[in-house]
Amino acid sequence: MPGLDRVTALGARLAFRPEHGMALSARNNPAARDLVRHALADVGRNSSLARSWAPFARRRPAGQQRHLLEAYPTLDLPVLLLWAARTATTRWPPPRRRCLLPDAQLRVFQGTGFLLAYDDPVGVARELKAFCPKP
């Protein structure tokens, strides 16, 4: 529909106000507001951005991807899973027993939301440093 791209772009900017960034941070880090503001800065003025996402949205498969679920156990590489303990959609306890990755290490960050690096930057850096191989 002609004009729908403009309406969608403006609607996204109105729906995702910078104040909503605070909800992504369990510790109400004010930098989360800036993150959302910068991420959506050009959305309202750039209708081609909405048009560029439309083909992706149409091709995105719905439901579980069985071929991926079957491939996970065959992966032979280390995996670090960083898990936020306090989000609106977090399942608790973490899916340790359902993890299909054979060499996965799970690290749960208490008191964090979706933005782990904003809520606990030192903890995230510590886990990444411990996980990455030494040169």
Sine and cosine of phi, psi and omega as CSV:
sin_phi,cos_phi,sin_psi,cos_psi,sin_omega,cos_omega
0.00,0.00,0.76,-0.65,0.04,-1.00
-0.89,0.45,0.71,-0.70,0.03,-1.00
1.00,0.01,-0.25,0.97,-0.01,-1.00
-0.91,0.42,-0.52,0.85,0.02,-1.00
-0.89,0.46,-0.64,0.77,0.01,-1.00
-0.93,0.37,-0.68,0.74,0.01,-1.00
-0.90,0.44,-0.67,0.74,0.01,-1.00
-0.89,0.45,-0.70,0.72,-0.01,-1.00
-0.90,0.45,-0.70,0.72,0.03,-1.00
-0.93,0.37,-0.62,0.79,0.02,-1.00
-0.89,0.45,-0.63,0.78,0.03,-1.00
-0.90,0.43,-0.65,0.76,-0.01,-1.00
-0.92,0.39,-0.59,0.81,0.04,-1.00
-0.96,0.27,-0.59,0.80,-0.05,-1.00
-0.95,0.31,-0.57,0.82,-0.05,-1.00
-0.94,-0.35,0.96,0.28,0.02,-1.00
-0.95,0.30,0.43,-0.90,0.02,-1.00
-0.82,0.57,-0.49,0.87,0.01,-1.00
-0.90,0.43,-0.42,0.91,0.03,-1.00
-0.93,0.37,-0.35,0.93,0.04,-1.00
-0.88,0.48,-0.53,0.85,0.02,-1.00
-0.88,0.47,-0.52,0.85,0.01,-1.00
-0.95,0.32,-0.36,0.93,0.03,-1.00
-0.98,0.20,-0.25,0.97,0.00,-1.00
-0.95,-0.32,0.84,-0.54,-0.01,-1.00
-0.93,0.36,-0.37,0.93,-0.02,-1.00
-0.97,-0.23,0.23,0.97,0.02,-1.00
0.78,0.63,0.73,0.68,0.02,-1.00
-0.93,0.37,0.84,-0.53,-0.03,-1.00
-0.90,0.44,-0.35,0.94,0.03,-1.00
-0.92,0.39,-0.39,0.92,0.04,-1.00
-0.91,0.42,-0.55,0.84,0.06,-1.00
-0.89,0.45,-0.68,0.74,0.02,-1.00
-0.91,0.40,-0.58,0.81,0.02,-1.00
-0.87,0.49,-0.75,0.67,0.00,-1.00
-0.92,0.40,-0.64,0.77,0.01,-1.00
-0.88,0.48,-0.71,0.70,0.00,-1.00
-0.94,0.33,-0.60,0.80,-0.02,-1.00
-0.90,0.43,-0.55,0.84,-0.06,-1.00
-0.94,-0.34,0.30,0.95,-0.09,-1.00
-0.86,0.51,-0.66,0.75,-0.08,-1.00
-0.98,-0.19,0.03,1.00,-0.10,-1.00
-0.90,0.44,-0.68,0.73,-0.05,-1.00
-0.92,0.40,-0.47,0.88,-0.04,-1.00
-0.99,-0.17,-0.05,1.00,-0.12,-0.99
-0.85,-0.52,1.00,0.06,-0.03,-1.00
-0.94,0.33,-0.40,0.92,0.03,-1.00
-0.92,0.39,-0.39,0.92,0.06,-1.00
-0.90,0.44,-0.70,0.72,0.04,-1.00
-0.90,0.43,-0.64,0.76,0.02,-1.00
-0.91,0.41,-0.56,0.83,-0.03,-1.00
-0.95,0.32,-0.45,0.89,0.01,-1.00
-0.99,0.12,-0.31,0.95,-0.05,-1.00
-0.87,0.50,-0.73,0.68,0.03,-1.00
-0.88,0.48,-0.61,0.80,0.05,-1.00
-0.89,0.46,-0.71,0.71,-0.03,-1.00
-0.90,0.44,-0.58,0.81,0.02,-1.00
-0.94,0.34,-0.59,0.81,-0.05,-1.00
-1.00,0.09,-0.24,0.97,-0.05,-1.00
-0.89,0.45,0.86,-0.51,-0.01,-1.00
-0.95,0.31,0.55,-0.84,0.03,-1.00
-0.99,-0.12,0.51,-0.86,0.06,-1.00
0.99,0.12,-0.11,-0.99,-0.03,-1.00
-0.95,0.32,0.58,-0.82,0.06,-1.00
-0.99,-0.14,1.00,-0.08,-0.10,-1.00
-0.85,0.53,-0.63,0.78,-0.02,-1.00
-0.90,0.44,-0.54,0.84,0.06,-1.00
-0.96,0.28,-0.69,0.73,0.01,-1.00
-0.87,0.49,-0.58,0.82,0.03,-1.00
-0.97,0.26,-0.45,0.90,-0.03,-1.00
-0.99,0.14,-0.43,0.90,-0.06,-1.00
-0.82,0.58,-0.73,0.68,-0.03,-1.00
-0.90,0.43,-0.29,0.96,-0.02,-1.00
-1.00,0.05,-0.16,0.99,-0.01,-1.00
-0.93,0.37,0.74,-0.68,0.00,-1.00
-0.89,-0.46,0.94,0.33,0.00,-1.00
-0.42,-0.91,0.47,-0.88,0.02,-1.00
-0.96,0.28,0.59,-0.81,-0.02,-1.00
-0.73,-0.68,0.70,-0.71,0.07,-1.00
-0.92,-0.39,0.86,-0.50,0.05,-1.00
-0.97,-0.24,0.89,-0.46,0.06,-1.00
-0.98,-0.17,0.84,-0.55,-0.16,-0.99
-0.88,-0.48,0.81,-0.59,0.07,-1.00
-1.00,0.07,0.78,-0.63,-0.07,-1.00
-0.99,0.13,-0.38,0.92,-0.10,-0.99
-0.82,-0.57,0.99,0.14,0.14,-0.99
-0.76,-0.65,0.28,-0.96,-0.04,-1.00
-0.91,0.41,-0.48,0.88,-0.06,-1.00
-0.93,-0.37,0.22,0.98,-0.03,-1.00
-0.94,0.35,0.75,-0.66,0.15,-0.99
-1.00,0.00,0.75,-0.66,-0.01,-1.00
-0.82,-0.58,0.72,-0.69,0.05,1.00
-0.96,0.28,0.23,-0.97,-0.01,-1.00
-0.87,0.49,0.40,-0.92,-0.12,-0.99
-0.98,0.22,0.82,0.57,-0.01,-1.00
-0.87,0.50,-0.75,0.66,-0.09,-1.00
-0.96,0.27,-0.32,0.95,0.00,-1.00
-0.99,-0.11,0.00,1.00,-0.05,-1.00
-0.92,0.39,0.81,-0.58,-0.03,-1.00
-1.00,-0.06,-0.05,1.00,-0.01,-1.00
-1.00,-0.01,0.88,-0.48,-0.15,-0.99
-0.91,0.42,-0.59,0.81,-0.05,-1.00
-0.95,-0.32,0.48,0.88,-0.05,-1.00
-0.98,0.21,0.65,-0.76,0.12,-0.99
-0.93,-0.36,0.80,-0.60,-0.03,-1.00
-0.98,-0.21,0.78,-0.62,0.08,-1.00
-0.83,-0.56,0.87,-0.49,-0.02,-1.00
-0.99,-0.17,0.78,-0.62,0.03,-1.00
-0.97,-0.23,0.94,-0.34,0.02,-1.00
-0.95,0.31,0.60,-0.80,0.07,-1.00
0.95,0.32,0.44,0.90,0.02,-1.00
-0.85,-0.53,0.39,-0.92,0.06,-1.00
-0.92,-0.38,-0.44,-0.90,-0.03,-1.00
-0.85,0.52,-0.56,0.83,-0.06,-1.00
-1.00,-0.06,0.97,0.25,-0.03,-1.00
-0.82,0.57,-0.71,0.70,-0.07,-1.00
-0.93,0.37,-0.38,0.92,0.07,-1.00
-1.00,0.09,-0.57,0.82,-0.04,-1.00
-0.99,0.16,-0.60,0.80,-0.02,-1.00
-0.59,-0.80,0.94,0.34,-0.07,-1.00
-0.90,0.44,-0.58,0.81,-0.01,-1.00
-0.93,0.37,-0.67,0.74,0.01,-1.00
-0.90,0.44,-0.66,0.75,0.02,-1.00
-0.90,0.43,-0.71,0.71,0.02,-1.00
-0.89,0.47,-0.65,0.76,0.01,-1.00
-0.88,0.47,-0.71,0.71,-0.01,-1.00
-0.92,0.39,-0.65,0.76,0.03,-1.00
-0.91,0.42,-0.66,0.75,0.02,-1.00
-0.90,0.44,-0.66,0.75,0.00,-1.00
-0.94,0.34,-0.51,0.86,-0.05,-1.00
-0.99,0.17,-0.62,0.78,-0.07,-1.00
-0.94,0.33,0.64,-0.77,-0.01,-1.00
-0.92,0.39,0.54,-0.84,0.02,-1.00
-0.97,0.25,0.64,-0.77,0.00,-1.00
-0.95,0.30,0.00,0.00,0.00,0.00
